[in-house]
C-alpha cells in the first residue's frame, strides 16, 4: 500500500519551508541520526564457518536460530551417523 500522508509528502518534497517545522518536531536533530553500523566480531565469523561446514556435511542450509554449540552438536551427530 502506498503511504501518502501529509508529512510523508512534505519530507519527500525537500522544501526549505518545512525544515524549520520538522526540526522543531525533532526530525532534524543531529543526535537522533543513526550511528555507524557495528562491525561484526569474530564470533559471527565462526558461526558463518560452522554454517558452511553444516551445509557441506548435511547438504542443506542450517536453521538461522541455531547458535555455535548447537551447530557443532548437529555436525557431530551427522558425522557420527556416517561412520
N, C-alpha and C positions, 0 to 999 in steps of 0.2 A: 504494500500500500504506500502510495506516495504521500509524504508528510508535507503539508504546505501551510503550516501555521504562520501567523504574522511575524513572530520573532525569528522563525527559521528563515523566512524570505528576507527579512531585514539583515540577518547575518550574512546571507549569501550575496546580498547586493553590494556589500563593502562600501556603503555610503558613509562619508565622513560625519554626517549629522548624527548617525546612530552611535558613533564611537563613544561619545561622552555619556550617553544614556546607558550603554552596556557596561562601561567602566564603573558607573555608579551602582549597577546591579551586581557587579563582581565578576563579570566575564573578562575584563581586560587586565586583571591583576597579574603581575609577574610571578608572585609567589604561588599562584594557582596553576601555573604551567607544569607540564609533566617533567619529571627529572629524567636524566639519562637512563636508558634501559640497563638493568643489571647484567653483568657479564656471567655467562654460565660457569659454574665451578667444576672442579674435576670430578665430583660425584656424578654430575649429569653425563659427562663423557663416559664414565664407567658403566652407567646404565645403558647408554647407547651401544656400547660394545657388547654388553650382555644381551641386549635385544637382538643385535645382529647374530650373535652366537646361537641364541634360541631359534631364530628364524632358519639358520643353516641346519641346526640339528633336527628340528621338527618339520620344517617345510612350510610353515605359515607364521604370520606375524603374532607376537605376544600381545596379551591384553595390556592396555596402556596404564592400568591402575596397579600393576604389579611392581613391587619395589625390588631392589637388587637381591635381597635374601630370597625372596620367592622365586625370582628368575633362576638363581643358582640351584634352588631345590628342584625346579621343573627340569632344568637341563640335566642335572644328576639323575633324575628319575628316568628321563628318556635314554640317557647313555647307559644306565643300569639295565634297562629293558633290552637294549641292543646286544648286550654281552651274553 
